[in-house]
Amino acid sequence: MNGSEKSLRRLIDKWLAPTPAIPVRVTRFTGMQSNQRRYVCVEAARPAGSLAIFFFRHDDGSWCVFPPATVRPAMRAERHAA
């Protein structure tokens, strides 16, 4: 899968299918601080009501509808020759 298939624009088109009659708008987003996970909330006004989806930026630069995995501390044991 190439990078354009995980671009934010492509995901918005896929999930919200904006049109001139049903535009989308960004309602929330995070800043550019290095310790913050980046996300964007995009909303579309539909006849049945508003639809909002959060898109999360992953470490490889792609955008997804699920957040990236949290890096957790890990321990490991190694054998040493006696």
Residue pairs with C-beta under 8 A, 6 or more apart in sequence:
3 61
3 62
4 10
6 61
6 62
6 63
6 64
7 62
7 63
8 40
8 55
8 63
11 55
11 63
11 64
11 65
12 18
12 24
12 42
12 55
15 53
15 65
16 24
16 42
16 44
16 51
16 53
18 24
18 44
22 44
22 45
22 46
23 44
23 45
24 42
24 43
24 44
25 42
25 43
26 40
26 41
26 42
26 43
27 41
27 42
27 43
27 52
28 39
28 40
28 41
29 38
29 39
29 40
29 41
30 36
30 37
30 38
30 39
30 40
32 38
37 56
37 57
37 67
37 68
38 56
38 57
39 54
39 55
39 56
39 57
39 67
40 54
40 55
40 57
40 63
41 52
41 53
41 54
41 55
42 52
42 53
42 55
43 50
43 51
43 52
43 53
44 50
44 51
44 52
53 65
54 65
55 63
55 64
55 65
56 63
56 64
56 65
56 66
56 67
56 68
57 63
57 68
58 64
58 68
59 68
